[in-house]
Amino acid sequence: MAATILLDTDPGGDDSVALLWLHSLARQRRLSLAAVTAADGNVPAQQTYANVGQLLSLLGTSVPVGMGVLVAGAKDAAYIHGPDGMGNLSKTLPPSGLVGKAADSDDLIVAQLTAQPHKISLIAIGPLTNLAAAEEKHPGVLALAKEIVVMGGAIAHPGNVTPHAEFNIWFNPEAATKVFRSCNNTVLIPLDVTSQLQFTHAMAQQIAQANPHSPISQFILALCSVMTTTASSYRETDGSAFLVHDAATLAYVVYPHLFAFQRAHITIETQGEFTRGQTLLDMRPGPKAPANAWVATNVDVGAFFACLLEDLQQLVQDKG
């Protein structure tokens, strides 16, 4: 049976790629999208909510969308993704179709999971604030997800915002702690895996060739140009690519054979002066605490991009 997805996201360049891929998979009936909850993260929650609305308009689709819970004092990643979260490309997108007062993201998560217990794969590709807030309001609700697929953390890999911490966990480590303590149905895809996923200019051009005049093609080309420039400036890539961390979650749901995993107990550092936000996995020999997650350890990079490119080519062909 096709998976039912609730996407928690903070667009965000690689979030945008993930949402495009999700829509292609939904059009192919490989999954269905129940709702999107915008998160405070790469840019403030009001902006990520607007970005979700514009991306859904670009794709010509509509689902319930929630407004993210704000995190006081947190530093966003606008220096990476631009002040609008999409490299100032929001002005090139159609206006958002979202109207009226937005539902709160945590309320929407509670409503969806309680209405369809053990049916929804909750995919979290931003900070885990909304999920933790949902658990706070309705204790036990996260355990009602079929699984919680998180892009976040760094195990043996350096962090991308501090020497030890990945952004999604670092932004609100207390929320991440609550999520990992609340359930044992989490799938974690950390930087150790996603740092291998370099989306190149050539890949963007290959997708666009399927329909060069498609607005989606034009957006992918422009987004790739912006994000590769930024990735190069921070020495993440050689200037020909950017990392599509968040897209790994969609690959896991539909193409799980691409990944290798280990069962583990994940904890989050919340106190350390230099290690706040670090994702910890005990690698010592000997008995371990009860496992609460499956942790991705490797990915078939070639097959990952074969799937992504084919699905996005089909999307631009279908959408015109």
C-alpha positions as CSV (number, residue, x, y, z in Angstrom):
1,M,0.0,0.0,0.0
2,A,1.2,3.5,-0.8
3,A,2.4,5.4,2.3
4,T,0.5,8.4,3.7
5,I,2.8,11.3,4.4
6,L,2.7,14.3,6.8
7,L,5.6,16.5,5.9
8,D,7.1,18.9,8.5
9,T,9.4,21.3,6.7
10,D,11.1,24.7,6.7
11,P,11.8,25.5,3.0
12,G,14.8,25.9,2.5
13,G,16.5,25.0,-0.7
14,D,16.9,21.2,-0.2
15,D,13.4,21.2,1.5
16,S,12.1,22.5,-1.8
17,V,13.6,19.7,-3.8
18,A,12.1,17.2,-1.3
19,L,8.7,18.8,-1.7
20,L,8.9,18.6,-5.5
21,W,10.0,14.9,-5.3
22,L,7.2,14.2,-2.9
23,H,4.6,15.7,-5.4
24,S,6.0,13.6,-8.2
25,L,5.7,10.5,-6.2
26,A,2.2,11.4,-5.2
27,R,1.2,11.9,-8.8
28,Q,2.5,8.4,-9.5
29,R,0.4,7.1,-6.6
30,R,3.5,5.9,-4.8
31,L,2.4,7.9,-1.7
32,S,-0.3,10.3,-0.7
33,L,0.3,13.7,1.1
34,A,-2.1,14.3,4.0
35,A,-0.8,17.7,5.2
36,V,2.2,19.9,5.4
37,T,3.3,21.6,8.6
38,A,5.7,24.6,8.2
39,A,8.5,24.8,10.8
40,D,10.5,27.6,12.3
41,G,14.0,26.9,11.1
42,N,15.9,27.9,7.9
43,V,13.9,31.1,8.0
44,P,11.1,32.2,10.4
45,A,7.9,30.2,10.6
46,Q,5.8,32.9,8.8
47,Q,8.2,32.8,5.9
48,T,8.3,29.0,5.7
49,Y,4.5,28.9,5.8
50,A,4.4,31.3,2.8
51,N,7.0,29.3,1.0
52,V,5.0,26.1,1.4
53,G,2.0,27.9,0.0
54,Q,3.9,29.2,-3.1
55,L,5.5,25.8,-3.8
56,L,2.1,24.1,-3.6
57,S,0.8,26.8,-6.0
58,L,3.7,26.1,-8.4
59,L,2.7,22.4,-8.3
60,G,-1.0,23.1,-8.7
61,T,-2.0,21.2,-5.6
62,S,-3.6,21.9,-2.2
63,V,-3.4,20.2,1.2
64,P,-3.9,21.4,4.7
65,V,-0.9,23.5,5.8
66,G,0.0,24.5,9.4
67,M,1.9,27.5,10.8
68,G,5.0,26.6,12.8
69,V,5.6,27.0,16.5
70,L,8.2,29.8,17.0
71,V,11.4,29.2,18.9
72,A,12.4,32.3,20.8
73,G,16.0,33.4,20.4
74,A,17.0,30.7,17.9
75,K,19.3,31.7,15.0
76,D,18.0,30.8,11.6
77,A,19.9,29.8,8.4
78,A,18.9,32.7,6.2
79,Y,22.7,33.2,5.6
80,I,22.5,29.9,3.7
81,H,19.1,29.9,2.1
82,G,18.5,33.7,1.6
83,P,16.1,35.9,3.5
84,D,13.1,34.3,1.9
85,G,14.5,30.8,2.4
86,M,14.7,30.1,-1.3
87,G,17.6,32.3,-2.5
88,N,15.2,35.2,-3.2
89,L,13.4,33.0,-5.8
90,S,10.0,33.4,-4.0
91,K,9.3,36.4,-6.2
92,T,9.5,34.2,-9.2
93,L,6.8,31.8,-7.9
94,P,3.1,32.1,-8.1
95,P,1.3,33.6,-5.1
96,S,0.3,31.3,-2.3
97,G,-3.2,29.9,-2.4
98,L,-3.3,29.7,1.4
99,V,-6.1,31.9,2.7
100,G,-7.7,32.5,6.1
101,K,-6.2,31.9,9.6
102,A,-3.6,29.1,9.5
103,A,-3.9,26.1,11.7
104,D,-1.1,25.7,14.2
105,S,1.3,23.0,13.0
106,D,1.3,21.1,16.3
107,D,-2.5,21.0,16.3
108,L,-2.5,19.7,12.7
109,I,0.0,17.0,13.6
110,V,-2.2,15.9,16.6
111,A,-5.4,15.9,14.4
112,Q,-3.8,13.9,11.6
113,L,-2.2,11.2,13.8
114,T,-5.2,10.7,16.0
115,A,-7.5,10.5,13.0
116,Q,-5.3,7.8,11.3
117,P,-3.4,6.0,14.1
118,H,-0.4,4.0,12.9
119,K,-1.1,4.9,9.2
120,I,0.9,8.1,8.7
121,S,4.7,8.4,8.1
122,L,5.6,11.7,9.7
123,I,8.6,13.1,7.7
124,A,10.5,15.8,9.6
125,I,13.0,17.7,7.5
126,G,13.4,20.8,9.7
127,P,13.9,21.4,13.4
128,L,11.6,19.1,15.6
129,T,9.8,21.9,17.4
130,N,6.4,21.2,15.9
131,L,6.6,17.5,16.8
132,A,7.7,18.2,20.4
133,A,4.9,20.7,20.8
134,A,2.4,18.2,19.5
135,E,3.7,15.6,22.0
136,E,3.4,18.2,24.8
137,K,-0.2,19.0,24.0
138,H,-1.2,15.3,23.5
139,P,1.2,13.0,25.3
140,G,1.7,9.8,23.3
141,V,0.7,11.2,20.0
142,L,4.0,10.7,18.3
143,A,3.8,7.0,19.0
144,L,0.6,7.0,16.8
145,A,2.8,7.7,13.7
146,K,3.6,4.7,11.6
147,E,7.2,6.0,11.7
148,I,8.9,9.3,12.2
149,V,11.5,9.9,9.5
150,V,14.0,12.6,10.6
151,M,16.7,14.3,8.5
152,G,19.1,15.5,11.2
153,G,22.0,14.9,13.3
154,A,25.6,13.9,12.7
155,I,27.0,10.7,14.3
156,A,30.7,10.3,13.1
157,H,30.5,13.2,10.7
158,P,31.3,16.8,11.5
159,G,28.4,19.1,12.2
160,N,27.3,21.8,9.7
161,V,26.5,24.6,12.1
162,T,29.0,23.8,14.9
163,P,31.9,21.3,15.0
164,H,29.5,18.6,16.4
165,A,26.0,19.7,15.6
166,E,23.7,19.5,12.6
167,F,21.3,22.4,12.1
168,N,17.9,20.7,12.5
169,I,18.9,19.3,15.9
170,W,21.0,22.2,17.0
171,F,18.2,24.8,16.4
172,N,16.1,23.2,19.1
173,P,17.8,20.3,20.9
174,E,15.3,20.3,23.7
175,A,12.6,19.5,21.1
176,A,14.7,16.8,19.6
177,T,15.2,15.3,23.0
178,K,11.5,15.2,23.6
179,V,10.9,13.5,20.3
180,F,13.5,10.7,20.7
181,R,12.4,10.1,24.3
182,S,8.7,9.9,23.3
183,C,8.7,7.0,20.9
184,N,10.9,4.3,19.4
185,N,9.6,4.4,15.9
186,T,12.1,7.0,14.6
187,V,14.2,6.7,11.4
188,L,17.2,9.0,11.5
189,I,19.1,10.0,8.4
190,P,22.1,12.0,9.5
191,L,24.8,14.0,7.7
192,D,26.9,10.9,7.6
193,V,24.7,9.8,4.8
194,T,23.2,13.0,3.3
195,S,26.6,14.6,2.9
196,Q,27.1,12.2,0.0
197,L,24.1,13.5,-1.9
198,Q,25.5,16.2,-4.2
199,F,22.9,17.5,-6.7
200,T,24.8,19.0,-9.7
201,H,24.1,21.6,-12.4
202,A,24.2,18.8,-14.9
203,M,21.4,17.0,-13.0
204,A,19.3,20.1,-13.0
205,Q,19.8,20.6,-16.7
206,Q,19.0,16.9,-17.3
207,I,15.6,17.4,-15.5
208,A,14.9,20.6,-17.4
209,Q,15.6,19.0,-20.8
210,A,12.5,16.9,-20.3
211,N,10.4,20.1,-20.6
212,P,12.6,23.3,-20.8
213,H,9.6,25.7,-20.7
214,S,8.1,24.2,-17.5
215,P,8.0,26.7,-14.6
216,I,9.1,23.8,-12.4
217,S,12.2,23.3,-14.6
218,Q,13.0,27.0,-14.5
219,F,12.7,26.9,-10.7
220,I,14.9,23.9,-10.3
221,L,17.6,25.5,-12.6
222,A,17.5,28.8,-10.6
223,L,17.5,27.0,-7.3
224,C,20.5,24.9,-8.2
225,S,22.4,28.0,-9.3
226,V,21.7,29.8,-6.0
227,M,22.4,26.8,-3.8
228,T,25.6,25.7,-5.5
229,T,27.0,29.2,-5.2
230,T,26.3,29.1,-1.4
231,A,27.6,25.5,-1.0
232,S,30.8,26.5,-2.7
233,S,31.3,29.6,-0.5
234,Y,31.0,27.4,2.6
235,R,33.3,24.7,1.0
236,E,30.7,22.0,1.1
237,T,31.1,21.3,-2.6
238,D,33.4,22.3,-5.5
239,G,30.8,24.8,-6.9
240,S,29.1,22.4,-9.3
241,A,26.6,21.0,-6.8
242,F,24.7,21.4,-3.5
243,L,23.6,18.9,-0.9
244,V,20.0,17.7,-1.0
245,H,20.0,16.4,2.6
246,D,16.2,16.5,3.0
247,A,15.4,14.6,-0.2
248,A,16.9,11.5,1.5
249,T,13.7,11.1,3.6
250,L,11.6,10.7,0.5
251,A,14.0,8.2,-0.9
252,Y,13.8,6.1,2.3
253,V,10.0,6.0,2.2
254,V,9.6,4.9,-1.5
255,Y,13.1,3.3,-2.2
256,P,14.2,1.9,1.2
257,H,16.5,-0.6,-0.5
258,L,18.9,2.3,-1.2
259,F,19.9,2.6,2.5
260,A,21.7,0.6,5.2
261,F,20.7,1.0,8.8
262,Q,21.6,0.1,12.3
263,R,19.3,-0.1,15.4
264,A,20.5,2.3,18.1
265,H,19.6,4.5,21.1
266,I,19.9,8.2,20.2
267,T,20.4,11.0,22.7
268,I,20.8,14.7,22.2
269,E,23.3,17.0,24.1
270,T,21.4,20.0,25.4
271,Q,23.9,21.5,28.0
272,G,27.4,21.5,26.5
273,E,29.1,24.8,25.9
274,F,30.7,23.4,22.7
275,T,28.6,20.4,22.0
276,R,25.0,21.6,22.3
277,G,22.9,19.9,19.7
278,Q,25.3,17.0,19.2
279,T,23.6,13.7,18.3
280,L,25.0,10.8,20.3
281,L,25.1,7.1,19.6
282,D,27.0,4.9,22.0
283,M,29.5,2.9,19.9
284,R,31.3,1.3,22.8
285,P,31.2,-2.5,23.1
286,G,28.8,-3.8,25.7
287,P,25.1,-3.6,26.5
288,K,23.2,-0.5,25.3
289,A,20.1,1.4,26.4
290,P,16.9,0.2,24.7
291,A,16.9,1.3,21.1
292,N,14.7,4.2,20.0
293,A,15.7,4.6,16.4
294,W,16.9,3.2,13.1
295,V,20.0,5.2,12.0
296,A,21.0,5.3,8.3
297,T,24.7,4.4,7.9
298,N,25.0,4.4,4.1
299,V,23.2,5.1,0.8
300,D,23.6,3.9,-2.8
301,V,24.3,7.4,-4.3
302,G,24.1,6.4,-7.9
303,A,20.7,4.7,-7.5
304,F,19.4,7.5,-5.3
305,F,20.0,10.0,-8.1
306,A,18.7,7.7,-10.8
307,C,15.4,7.6,-8.9
308,L,15.3,11.3,-8.2
309,L,16.1,12.4,-11.7
310,E,13.6,10.1,-13.3
311,D,10.9,11.1,-11.0
312,L,11.5,14.9,-11.4
313,Q,11.7,14.5,-15.2
314,Q,8.3,12.8,-15.1
315,L,7.0,15.7,-12.9
316,V,8.1,18.4,-15.3
317,Q,6.8,16.5,-18.3
318,D,3.4,16.0,-16.6
319,K,3.0,19.5,-15.3
320,G,4.0,21.3,-18.5
